[in-house]
Structure formats: structure tokens, C-alpha cells
Amino acid sequence: MRRWAAALAAVLLLTGCSSLAPAGDKRAEVSQSQLGGTWQATGGGVISFTEDGTFLASDLPHQMFDGFTNVLPPDYRPGRDKLRAAGSWELRAGLGDPDGPKNHVYLHVRELFGHEAAGGTDLEAEQGKDGVVLTYYAVDPDLNQRITWTKCSETSSTNDPPSC
């Protein structure tokens, strides 16, 4: 009887642990033409990428720019103030897999919150339910604290800031 209970406990433990396993490789290689256009985040932020390698963004989450404290004005308050950014972008392979897919979109930030800036931040292209999404992990990716942008089907090219 004890062996039965031990075997059943082992099966239940292994079954429970398997549900916590990663869903697999979600990396999605993207091209400049695929990235071009406007993308909207789950929280409302928007990033517009041009195929010539520039971007304009509005309502970006403050977590993306925590290291930019010398650029933000002293009265800037995360959660209250919406961040606008502009600069250039490039596609890169991940640091741990230089021969892997070009699934990292590196943003070279040249203007942040109306001030000149020199720095960058990284988005990851992943395969979502309905196609490629851009993801920023606010903390450790294993904690699933992320912000996700989905490409807009129609965009307004006359808006500044960009919108869907």
C-alpha cells in the first residue's frame, strides 16, 4: 500500500511540475518591413517604427527608463506623467544566441520626455496567439511581469504622438 501511495504522489508531483514548465521557444524573427508601422501596448502606450530605422513613442511605461534619471526633470512622477520618446532602432539577435533569430528590437533613445537623451532599451519579438508581439519584461521574464505591444491594423500617420 505504501508503494502505491508513493507512486501516486510521484505521478502527481511530476504532473503538477510539468504544468509549470515553459511553453517553449516563443522567439519570433522579425524583419524591418514587418516591424514598420504602429504598435499599441496593453496599457495604451504606442510606438511607431519607420522602415528607415527611426521610432516615435508615446505613453511608455516608466520601467523602461528607470536608468535615465539624469534626463527626466525633477518633477517627473512615474504613473502620473506619460513618457514620450524618439530615436532610432535596430534588430539584433539575443545576447545568449548571436546566431539565433533577430528577435530583439533595440531602441536608441535620443529624446525622452522632451529632453535630449543618450541610452537605450530593448523589446523582444515573440510569437503571440494572433501573430508577432513586442514584449518588454519589467522585471525577470520568469515572473511574467511584462508589457506587450500588438501591431495596429490601421494607423494614422498624421498623428504626433502616434496612435492606432
DRENKOLRO-943915 format. One record per residue (C-alpha): residue number from 0; residue in one letter; z, x negated, y negated. Coordinates in nm, 4 decimals, decimal comma. Each point is the difference from the previous one (the first is absolute). Example, Ala and Ser with C-alpha at 12.3 -4.5 7.8 and 13.67 -1.06 7.14 Angstrom:
REM DRENKOLRO-943915
<r resi="0" resn="A" up="0,7800" east="-1,2300" north="0,4500"/>
<r resi="1" resn="S" up="-0,0660" east="-0,1370" north="-0,3440"/>
//
This chain:
REM DRENKOLRO-943915
<r resi="0" resn="M" up="0,0000" east="0,0000" north="0,0000"/>
<r resi="1" resn="R" up="0,0815" east="-0,2855" north="-0,2396"/>
<r resi="2" resn="R" up="-0,3419" east="-0,1562" north="0,0603"/>
<r resi="3" resn="W" up="-0,1667" east="0,3308" north="-0,0876"/>
<r resi="4" resn="A" up="0,1958" east="0,0234" north="-0,3228"/>
<r resi="5" resn="A" up="-0,0774" east="-0,3623" north="-0,0881"/>
<r resi="6" resn="A" up="-0,3713" east="0,0502" north="0,0710"/>
<r resi="7" resn="L" up="-0,0072" east="0,3216" north="-0,2049"/>
<r resi="8" resn="A" up="0,1808" east="-0,1705" north="-0,2897"/>
<r resi="9" resn="A" up="-0,2480" east="-0,2888" north="0,0110"/>
<r resi="10" resn="V" up="-0,2975" east="0,2390" north="-0,0076"/>
<r resi="11" resn="L" up="0,1466" east="0,1975" north="-0,2895"/>
<r resi="12" resn="L" up="0,0788" east="-0,3174" north="-0,1913"/>
<r resi="13" resn="L" up="-0,3495" east="-0,1381" north="0,0495"/>
<r resi="14" resn="T" up="-0,1613" east="0,3311" north="-0,0920"/>
<r resi="15" resn="G" up="0,2069" east="0,0260" north="-0,3170"/>
<r resi="16" resn="C" up="-0,0806" east="-0,3566" north="-0,0992"/>
<r resi="17" resn="S" up="-0,3708" east="0,0469" north="0,0552"/>
<r resi="18" resn="S" up="-0,0089" east="0,2719" north="-0,2661"/>
<r resi="19" resn="L" up="0,1222" east="-0,2597" north="-0,2497"/>
<r resi="20" resn="A" up="-0,2803" east="-0,2438" north="0,0798"/>
<r resi="21" resn="P" up="-0,2627" east="-0,0594" north="-0,2679"/>
<r resi="22" resn="A" up="-0,2973" east="0,2325" north="0,0129"/>
<r resi="23" resn="G" up="-0,2369" east="-0,2958" north="0,0166"/>
<r resi="24" resn="D" up="-0,2089" east="-0,1971" north="-0,2389"/>
<r resi="25" resn="K" up="-0,0752" east="0,2189" north="-0,3027"/>
<r resi="26" resn="R" up="-0,1828" east="-0,2686" north="-0,1983"/>
<r resi="27" resn="A" up="-0,3304" east="0,1199" north="-0,1415"/>
<r resi="28" resn="E" up="-0,2587" east="-0,2432" north="-0,1304"/>
<r resi="29" resn="V" up="-0,1463" east="0,1187" north="-0,3292"/>
<r resi="30" resn="S" up="-0,3004" east="-0,1109" north="-0,2018"/>
<r resi="31" resn="Q" up="-0,0418" east="-0,0106" north="-0,3768"/>
<r resi="32" resn="S" up="-0,2182" east="0,3102" north="0,0095"/>
<r resi="33" resn="Q" up="0,2551" east="0,1916" north="0,2100"/>
<r resi="34" resn="L" up="0,2791" east="-0,0942" north="-0,2372"/>
<r resi="35" resn="G" up="-0,1955" east="0,0914" north="-0,3132"/>
<r resi="36" resn="G" up="0,1139" east="0,3296" north="-0,1520"/>
<r resi="37" resn="T" up="0,3285" east="0,1712" north="-0,0805"/>
<r resi="38" resn="W" up="0,2986" east="0,0205" north="0,2319"/>
<r resi="39" resn="Q" up="0,3034" east="0,2273" north="-0,0484"/>
<r resi="40" resn="A" up="0,3504" east="-0,0670" north="0,1304"/>
<r resi="41" resn="T" up="0,2270" east="0,2500" north="0,1666"/>
<r resi="42" resn="G" up="0,2222" east="-0,0147" north="-0,3115"/>
<r resi="43" resn="G" up="-0,2867" east="0,0477" north="-0,2455"/>
<r resi="44" resn="G" up="-0,0872" east="-0,3569" north="-0,0972"/>
<r resi="45" resn="V" up="-0,3703" east="-0,0824" north="-0,0263"/>
<r resi="46" resn="I" up="-0,1998" east="-0,3216" north="0,0393"/>
<r resi="47" resn="S" up="-0,3717" east="-0,0263" north="-0,0811"/>
<r resi="48" resn="F" up="-0,1908" east="-0,2933" north="0,1496"/>
<r resi="49" resn="T" up="-0,3435" east="-0,1050" north="-0,1197"/>
<r resi="50" resn="E" up="-0,2372" east="-0,1807" north="0,2321"/>
<r resi="51" resn="D" up="-0,0171" east="-0,2913" north="-0,2453"/>
<r resi="52" resn="G" up="0,3653" east="-0,0811" north="0,0783"/>
<r resi="53" resn="T" up="0,2032" east="0,1608" north="-0,2797"/>
<r resi="54" resn="F" up="0,2633" east="0,2731" north="0,0178"/>
<r resi="55" resn="L" up="0,1833" east="0,2397" north="-0,2298"/>
<r resi="56" resn="A" up="0,3155" east="0,1753" north="0,1172"/>
<r resi="57" resn="S" up="0,2485" east="0,2552" north="-0,1288"/>
<r resi="58" resn="D" up="0,3390" east="0,1342" north="0,1091"/>
<r resi="59" resn="L" up="0,0630" east="-0,2907" north="0,2340"/>
<r resi="60" resn="P" up="0,3368" east="-0,0290" north="0,1757"/>
<r resi="61" resn="H" up="0,2387" east="-0,2460" north="-0,1607"/>
<r resi="62" resn="Q" up="0,0714" east="-0,1649" north="0,3375"/>
<r resi="63" resn="M" up="-0,3443" east="-0,1613" north="-0,0137"/>
<r resi="64" resn="F" up="0,1029" east="-0,1931" north="-0,3114"/>
<r resi="65" resn="D" up="0,3659" east="-0,0905" north="0,0430"/>
<r resi="66" resn="G" up="-0,0911" east="-0,3676" north="-0,0458"/>
<r resi="67" resn="F" up="-0,1678" east="0,0659" north="-0,3363"/>
<r resi="68" resn="T" up="0,3224" east="0,0355" north="-0,1991"/>
<r resi="69" resn="N" up="-0,1111" east="-0,2488" north="-0,2647"/>
<r resi="70" resn="V" up="-0,3001" east="0,2230" north="-0,0822"/>
<r resi="71" resn="L" up="0,1635" east="0,3413" north="-0,0169"/>
<r resi="72" resn="P" up="0,1659" east="0,0948" north="-0,3306"/>
<r resi="73" resn="P" up="0,3822" east="0,0046" north="-0,0070"/>
<r resi="74" resn="D" up="0,0079" east="0,3795" north="-0,0346"/>
<r resi="75" resn="Y" up="-0,2145" east="0,0542" north="0,3131"/>
<r resi="76" resn="R" up="0,1751" east="0,2261" north="0,2522"/>
<r resi="77" resn="P" up="-0,1231" east="0,0383" north="0,3609"/>
<r resi="78" resn="G" up="-0,0434" east="0,3641" north="0,0926"/>
<r resi="79" resn="R" up="-0,0338" east="0,1079" north="-0,3623"/>
<r resi="80" resn="D" up="-0,2886" east="-0,2135" north="-0,1193"/>
<r resi="81" resn="K" up="-0,3380" east="0,0077" north="0,1706"/>
<r resi="82" resn="L" up="-0,1637" east="-0,3367" north="0,0537"/>
<r resi="83" resn="R" up="-0,3607" east="-0,0633" north="-0,0906"/>
<r resi="84" resn="A" up="-0,1730" east="-0,3138" north="0,1177"/>
<r resi="85" resn="A" up="-0,3427" east="-0,1608" north="-0,0247"/>
<r resi="86" resn="G" up="-0,1578" east="-0,3123" north="0,1397"/>
<r resi="87" resn="S" up="-0,2182" east="-0,1160" north="0,2829"/>
<r resi="88" resn="W" up="0,0192" east="0,0374" north="0,3767"/>
<r resi="89" resn="E" up="-0,1171" east="-0,1804" north="0,3112"/>
<r resi="90" resn="L" up="-0,0096" east="0,0678" north="0,3717"/>
<r resi="91" resn="R" up="0,1896" east="-0,2390" north="0,2262"/>
<r resi="92" resn="A" up="0,0951" east="-0,0346" north="0,3634"/>
<r resi="93" resn="G" up="0,3707" east="0,0160" north="0,0779"/>
<r resi="94" resn="L" up="0,2021" east="-0,3199" north="-0,0358"/>
<r resi="95" resn="G" up="0,0910" east="-0,0063" north="0,3678"/>
<r resi="96" resn="D" up="-0,3580" east="0,0601" north="0,1143"/>
<r resi="97" resn="P" up="-0,2514" east="-0,1797" north="-0,2249"/>
<r resi="98" resn="D" up="-0,2839" east="0,0794" north="0,2421"/>
<r resi="99" resn="G" up="0,1012" east="0,3657" north="0,0261"/>
<r resi="100" resn="P" up="-0,1347" east="0,2970" north="-0,1920"/>
<r resi="101" resn="K" up="-0,0123" east="-0,0064" north="-0,3786"/>
<r resi="102" resn="N" up="0,2599" east="0,2703" north="-0,0386"/>
<r resi="103" resn="H" up="0,2066" east="-0,1281" north="-0,2922"/>
<r resi="104" resn="V" up="-0,0940" east="0,1013" north="-0,3534"/>
<r resi="105" resn="Y" up="0,1561" east="-0,2520" north="-0,2337"/>
<r resi="106" resn="L" up="0,0422" east="0,1238" north="-0,3578"/>
<r resi="107" resn="H" up="-0,0108" east="-0,2753" north="-0,2638"/>
<r resi="108" resn="V" up="0,1935" east="0,1769" north="-0,2759"/>
<r resi="109" resn="R" up="-0,1091" east="-0,1098" north="-0,3493"/>
<r resi="110" resn="E" up="0,1530" east="0,2883" north="-0,1954"/>
<r resi="111" resn="L" up="0,3150" east="0,1954" north="0,0846"/>
<r resi="112" resn="F" up="0,1571" east="0,2764" north="-0,2085"/>
<r resi="113" resn="G" up="-0,2191" east="-0,1025" north="-0,2936"/>
<r resi="114" resn="H" up="0,1097" east="-0,3662" north="0,0119"/>
<r resi="115" resn="E" up="-0,1861" east="-0,3085" north="0,1165"/>
<r resi="116" resn="A" up="0,1027" east="-0,0977" north="0,3518"/>
<r resi="117" resn="A" up="-0,0777" east="-0,2680" north="0,2554"/>
<r resi="118" resn="G" up="0,0940" east="0,0856" north="0,3551"/>
<r resi="119" resn="G" up="-0,1012" east="0,2088" north="0,2921"/>
<r resi="120" resn="T" up="0,0883" east="0,2455" north="0,2691"/>
<r resi="121" resn="D" up="-0,1484" east="0,0927" north="0,3346"/>
<r resi="122" resn="L" up="-0,1168" east="0,3245" north="0,1624"/>
<r resi="123" resn="E" up="-0,0897" east="0,0340" north="0,3678"/>
<r resi="124" resn="A" up="-0,2995" east="0,1982" north="0,1265"/>
<r resi="125" resn="E" up="0,1008" east="0,2010" north="0,3068"/>
<r resi="126" resn="Q" up="-0,1571" east="0,2623" north="0,2191"/>
<r resi="127" resn="G" up="0,1526" east="0,3361" north="-0,0905"/>
<r resi="128" resn="K" up="-0,0497" east="0,3424" north="0,1604"/>
<r resi="129" resn="D" up="-0,3030" east="0,0803" north="-0,2154"/>
<r resi="130" resn="G" up="-0,1383" east="-0,3476" north="-0,0665"/>
<r resi="131" resn="V" up="0,1026" east="-0,3160" north="-0,1790"/>
<r resi="132" resn="V" up="0,3091" east="0,0066" north="-0,2216"/>
<r resi="133" resn="L" up="0,1496" east="-0,2683" north="-0,2237"/>
<r resi="134" resn="T" up="0,3676" east="-0,0668" north="0,0578"/>
<r resi="135" resn="Y" up="0,2714" east="-0,1779" north="-0,1941"/>
<r resi="136" resn="Y" up="0,3174" east="-0,0693" north="0,1966"/>
<r resi="137" resn="A" up="0,2928" east="0,0278" north="-0,2410"/>
<r resi="138" resn="V" up="0,2311" east="-0,1852" north="0,2358"/>
<r resi="139" resn="D" up="-0,0365" east="-0,1126" north="0,3606"/>
<r resi="140" resn="P" up="-0,3025" east="0,1658" north="0,1730"/>
<r resi="141" resn="D" up="0,2233" east="0,0775" north="0,2993"/>
<r resi="142" resn="L" up="0,2068" east="0,2304" north="-0,2232"/>
<r resi="143" resn="N" up="-0,3115" east="0,2080" north="-0,0806"/>
<r resi="144" resn="Q" up="0,0844" east="0,0119" north="-0,3710"/>
<r resi="145" resn="R" up="-0,3489" east="0,0018" north="-0,1379"/>
<r resi="146" resn="I" up="-0,2307" east="0,1457" north="-0,2574"/>
<r resi="147" resn="T" up="-0,3441" east="0,1048" north="0,1185"/>
<r resi="148" resn="W" up="-0,3207" east="0,0478" north="-0,2008"/>
<r resi="149" resn="T" up="-0,2878" east="0,2136" north="0,1298"/>
<r resi="150" resn="K" up="-0,3511" east="-0,0237" north="-0,1393"/>
<r resi="151" resn="C" up="-0,0944" east="0,2944" north="-0,2208"/>
<r resi="152" resn="S" up="-0,3101" east="0,1934" north="0,0968"/>
<r resi="153" resn="E" up="-0,0959" east="0,0540" north="-0,3645"/>
<r resi="154" resn="T" up="0,1100" east="-0,2070" north="-0,2959"/>
<r resi="155" resn="S" up="-0,0270" east="0,0189" north="-0,3715"/>
<r resi="156" resn="S" up="-0,1456" east="-0,3248" north="-0,1324"/>
<r resi="157" resn="T" up="0,0682" east="0,0966" north="-0,3612"/>
<r resi="158" resn="N" up="0,3770" east="0,0187" north="0,0332"/>
<r resi="159" resn="D" up="0,2248" east="-0,2772" north="-0,1230"/>
<r resi="160" resn="P" up="0,2348" east="-0,0053" north="0,1871"/>
<r resi="161" resn="P" up="-0,2004" east="0,0805" north="0,3129"/>
<r resi="162" resn="S" up="0,0449" east="0,3275" north="0,1845"/>
<r resi="163" resn="C" up="-0,1337" east="0,1874" north="0,2997"/>
//
